């Protein structure tokens, strides 16, 4: 799905994406830690992009 270009819609898109990812993980029995939640807040706010969000998660778990 292509992210919207409108800033307000982009924020909603990011919020929805994060919520869906967290819910999917919870359905699999996973828990989102506070560092990952903090990164998700930065992503939703537009302070980091999805590439940085993934890079942080990979680094955190030694997958970099």
N, C-alpha and C positions, 0 to 999 in steps of 0.2 A: 504494500500500500504506500502510495506517495504522500509524504507529509504535506500539509497545506502551507501556502505561502503567507497567509495572514497570521501575524504574530499571536493574536488571541486564540485563533483556531489551532495554531501550532502548539501552544501551551496545553490546550485541551487534548490534543492528539497525544502529546507526550504523557500527560497524566493518565490517559486511558491505557496507553501502551505499558506504562509501569505497573498500573493496577492489574492488567491482564497477566503480565509476566509474574508478578508476585503471587497472584491467585493460582496460576498454573503450578508454580513451585510448591505452594501450600497443598495443592491437591495431590502432589507427589510425595508429601511428607517432609518437605524442606522448610527451612526457616530463613528469613532474610535478616542478616545481622545488621547492627547499627551503622557500621562503616558503609555497607552496601546501600542501606536506606539513605544515608547522607549523600552518597554519590547520586542516587536517584533524584533527590531533591535538587541537586545542582543541575542535573540533566533537564528536569521539568522546567526549572527557572531559566534555562538557556545559557547557563554559565559554562557548560561543557556540551559537546556533541555526542552522538551515539558511539563514534569511534573511541573517544576518550572514556566513555562509560565502560565499554567492553575492555579497553586496555587496563583500566584500574582493576576491574574484576579479575582479569587474567593475572595481573601482577600480584594481587592479593593472595591468589591461590597457587602461585608458582607456575603459571601456565604461559608466562610471557615469552 
